[in-house]
Amino acid sequence: DSYQMLRKRERRQVFIWNYAERYFSTTKFTDLVFQQRSKMVHWIIEQSYRKHLRQETMFLGINLLDRFLSKGYFKAERNLQIVGIACLTLATRIEENQQYNRVGQKNFYIEKSAYSRCEVVAMEWMVQEVLEFECFHPTIYNFLSFYLKAANADAVVEKRVTC
Amino acid sequence: MEEIVHLGIPFLTPDQWDVITPAYKDFELIRSEGPRFGDMFKCKLKSTKEVVAMKILTIPEDQKSNGIPYSILNHVSILKTLNHPNILKLHTVLRTDLDVEDVFLVFEYIDVSLKKFLATPFPIDVIKLGKPFLRQALSGLAYLHVQKIIHRNLKPNNILLSFQNHEISKLKLTDFGVAKSIEPPLSPYSINMGNPCYKAPELLLGFTNYSTAVDIWSMGCIFAEMIKLQPLFIGNDGPKILTEIFCLLGTPTEENWPGVASLCSFIQAFDPPIKPKDLAAEFPKLEPDGLDLLSRMLCLCPNSRISAVEALEHPYLRP
């Protein structure tokens, strides 16, 4: 029953799964957007491990990024990277406890470029506007616990996949 | 039914006016709760002449650089997913440009909160109004709980009513500022929110894995308040309220709340345990079916407390 509810909610806010293909047919910025997307997904995962963030945070960050990109894109590499950062900071604030309740660091570094805090904050607002403030979205991680139970996973398997 | 106290035109900064005046007019302050909770005022949508309520959430100067506050993310995100006749509808979200200072939430407009209504000198006809009130409130709550959202801050202030021919025509639950959506895997929740008077005993005892039952407790307190015309439990801190609860309903025991003693050792200090009072004597105006429902809503053990869906099926609320 819980699962059905979650499933229904997920379906309601699903992003266009083939947005990549759609981009290919409509714009010449496809390569740039996708190169940056994979770079940012990589960055989000790396950051999550380095800061010991929870898995939910990581999945939610990527989810926000994909939903944002399926609604629009930037032409500049710089802006695309800020979107990635903003998605992670938003996800952190949603999933983590109090001590992470703010954009702690002054600057963010991705490879050689640096991004200031206010750029990220401005982008957070932009992301929220585009996603219409719908950011409590079930991610793969929420389904994982159901699938584990369904698969009769033992404690060892569970530990391996959840942390 | 009741005249709203007119507080005049709200005091806003030029930036704030810039955002809202293009689309709205006829501003009138209806509730001022200090800067932390934000002012509420009503105004008219220029295009359709529709009257709406607007709430301003201001982000403190020192927090601006920390990104969108979690409270706003949570509040708006939850409101956006809700759509039910007994829940106040959020129309639009506006914000000041560039350096974001304020967020404006535009809601549908409903005239009176239950709190104001209870404060009117006219006695409430509980027999007549109690049932439709509870039915609508619980159906809103049942909807929330099916969506796996806990309101956590139900109180007369947050229940809005509008009347037609002396009957409740609309009832709306509002203020989802501290609402929480529960998603598996579950983690412990914070227990420091809401008004202690309407807090369930498991919260006051410090349990962090509470559930939707806390809202039912609050609703039970509110229903009792409508009948008594004063809050059921009065006090300004947790321990005081807890004492009042135990005085009325008795101390919990291992029989009626399995596991309570292991989670909360001081319960055993009540020896012999306090005996519950007779609710019928406390609420002489209420019919037996209503008493039964009230006692199930105010059941100490959260696991045996009635759920919103079950309560709607209760004989008292059956048409």
Interface residues (C-beta under 8 A of the other chain):
Chain A: S2 M5 L6 R9 T89 L90 R93 I94 N101 R102 V103 R117 C118 V120 V121 A122 E124 W125 Q128 E132 F133 E134 C135 F136 P138 N142 S145 F146
Chain B: Q63 K64 S65 N66 G67 I68 Y70 L73 N74 V76 S77 I78 K80 T81 V93 R95 L98 V100 V146 Q147 K148 S181 E183 P184 P185
